[in-house]
Amino acid sequence: MNIINYIIETIKILAVLLFIAFELIAWEKLGKPTYNKIRSLKIMDRFKLWISIIEHRYLLLIIFLTPFIFMEIASLMAISALAKGLIVTGIGLYTIKLLLTAPVVIIFNVSKKILVTFPVIKYSYGMILNLKRSSVFRQTKKAISIIKTDIMSYIREFVDDNNPDIGESFKKIYINLKNIN
């Protein structure tokens, strides 16, 4: 039974790492600025108002799922393009995914009370909230913050000194990664 617990914990840590990587890299660096720019446009105010007056839950679900599905298709296509070495195409498709994130987030935030009446959305939203509240998430996020600081420090050393102690820097990063649990 001990090996099963180890595997489960490892899977949890990997899931949290992927979620944090998305949050740190994709959302904080690309998605959030794009979302904020789109949100600042006056058309988004009219869009929010339009969404807020829709009361029919199935219509809201269709309006929510339409950009969500296209967003996920763009994401899969971007991953496929990047895997095939089509960097510009992959980045272009990922940009489309980010642009589709804004309406998805706006629709969800405006109509959350109605959308969570659907069991799949309620369950998914609950899982995300539970993940963000978990100790594994908090510990991993803290460890990643330390590792990120170490990597940035290493890069600064490399740029400043042009002769850093590579072994010691990687050992420090490795120890921080190993301490995630």
C-alpha positions in Angstrom: 0.0 0.0 0.0 3.0 2.3 0.6 4.0 2.4 -3.1 0.4 3.3 -4.1 0.4 6.2 -1.7 3.8 7.3 -3.2 2.4 7.1 -6.7 -0.7 9.0 -5.7 1.3 11.8 -4.1 3.6 11.9 -7.1 0.6 12.3 -9.4 -0.8 15.0 -7.2 2.5 16.9 -7.2 2.8 16.6 -11.0 -0.8 17.8 -11.4 -0.1 20.8 -9.1 3.1 21.6 -11.0 1.3 21.6 -14.3 -1.5 23.8 -12.9 1.0 26.2 -11.3 3.1 26.3 -14.5 0.0 27.2 -16.5 -0.9 29.8 -13.9 2.6 31.3 -13.7 3.6 31.2 -17.3 0.5 31.2 -19.5 -2.0 33.1 -17.3 0.2 35.6 -15.5 2.5 36.4 -18.3 0.2 36.1 -21.3 -3.4 35.5 -20.5 -4.0 38.0 -17.8 -2.5 41.0 -19.7 -4.5 40.0 -22.8 -7.6 39.5 -20.7 -7.1 42.9 -19.0 -6.6 44.6 -22.4 -9.7 43.1 -23.9 -11.7 43.8 -20.7 -10.7 47.4 -20.8 -12.4 47.8 -24.2 -15.9 49.3 -24.0 -17.4 46.4 -26.0 -16.7 44.1 -23.0 -19.0 46.2 -20.9 -21.8 45.7 -23.3 -20.9 42.0 -23.6 -21.1 41.7 -19.7 -24.4 43.5 -19.7 -25.8 41.2 -22.4 -24.6 38.1 -20.6 -26.0 39.3 -17.3 -29.6 39.7 -18.7 -29.7 36.1 -20.1 -31.7 34.0 -17.7 -32.1 30.8 -19.6 -29.5 28.4 -18.2 -29.1 26.3 -21.4 -28.6 29.3 -23.5 -25.9 30.5 -21.1 -24.3 27.1 -21.2 -24.1 27.2 -25.0 -22.7 30.7 -24.9 -20.1 29.6 -22.4 -19.2 26.4 -24.1 -18.8 27.8 -27.6 -15.6 29.9 -27.0 -14.5 27.3 -24.4 -14.6 24.5 -26.9 -12.8 26.6 -29.6 -10.3 27.6 -26.9 -9.5 24.0 -26.1 -9.3 23.1 -29.8 -6.8 25.9 -30.4 -4.8 24.7 -27.4 -4.6 21.2 -28.8 -3.7 22.4 -32.2 -1.0 24.7 -30.7 0.5 21.7 -28.8 0.4 19.6 -32.0 2.0 22.4 -34.1 4.7 23.0 -31.5 5.4 19.2 -31.3 5.8 19.2 -35.1 8.3 22.1 -34.9 5.9 24.7 -36.4 6.8 27.3 -33.8 5.1 30.3 -35.5 1.9 28.4 -36.1 1.9 27.1 -32.5 2.4 30.5 -31.0 -0.3 31.9 -33.3 -2.8 29.2 -32.2 -1.9 29.7 -28.6 -2.5 33.5 -29.0 -6.0 32.6 -30.4 -6.5 30.4 -27.3 -5.5 33.4 -25.1 -7.9 35.7 -26.9 -10.7 33.2 -26.4 -9.9 33.0 -22.7 -11.3 36.5 -22.1 -14.9 35.9 -23.1 -14.8 32.5 -21.3 -13.7 34.2 -18.1 -16.1 37.0 -18.5 -19.1 34.7 -19.2 -18.2 32.5 -16.2 -17.7 35.4 -13.8 -20.9 37.1 -14.8 -23.1 34.0 -14.8 -21.3 31.8 -12.3 -24.4 31.2 -10.2 -26.3 29.8 -13.1 -23.4 27.9 -14.7 -22.6 26.0 -11.5 -26.1 24.6 -11.5 -24.7 22.2 -14.1 -23.1 19.3 -12.3 -20.0 19.0 -14.6 -19.2 22.7 -14.2 -19.9 22.7 -10.5 -17.7 19.6 -10.0 -14.9 21.1 -12.2 -15.0 24.4 -10.5 -15.0 22.7 -7.1 -12.0 20.6 -8.0 -10.1 23.8 -9.0 -11.0 25.5 -5.8 -10.0 22.4 -3.7 -6.7 22.1 -5.6 -5.9 25.8 -4.9 -6.8 25.3 -1.2 -4.7 22.1 -0.8 -1.5 22.0 1.1 0.2 20.3 -1.8 -0.7 23.3 -4.0 0.6 25.8 -1.4 3.8 23.8 -0.8 4.5 23.4 -4.5 3.8 27.0 -5.2 6.2 28.0 -2.5 8.9 25.6 -3.7 8.4 26.9 -7.3 8.8 30.4 -6.1 12.1 29.5 -4.4 13.3 27.6 -7.5 12.3 30.5 -9.7 14.3 32.8 -7.5 17.3 30.4 -7.7 17.1 30.2 -11.5 16.8 34.0 -11.8 19.8 34.4 -9.5 21.7 31.8 -11.6 20.9 33.7 -14.7 22.0 37.0 -13.1 25.3 35.4 -12.0 25.9 34.0 -15.4 25.2 37.3 -17.1 27.2 39.4 -14.5 30.2 37.1 -13.9 30.2 35.1 -17.1 31.8 32.3 -15.0 29.3 31.0 -12.4 29.7 27.8 -10.4 27.2 25.8 -12.5 27.4 22.7 -10.3 26.5 24.5 -7.1 23.6 26.4 -8.7 22.1 23.2 -10.2 22.6 21.4 -6.9 20.6 24.1 -5.1 17.8 23.9 -7.6 17.8 20.1 -7.4 17.6 20.2 -3.6 14.6 22.6 -3.8 12.9 20.3 -6.3 13.6 17.3 -4.2 12.1 19.0 -1.1 8.7 19.3 -2.8 6.3 16.9 -1.0 
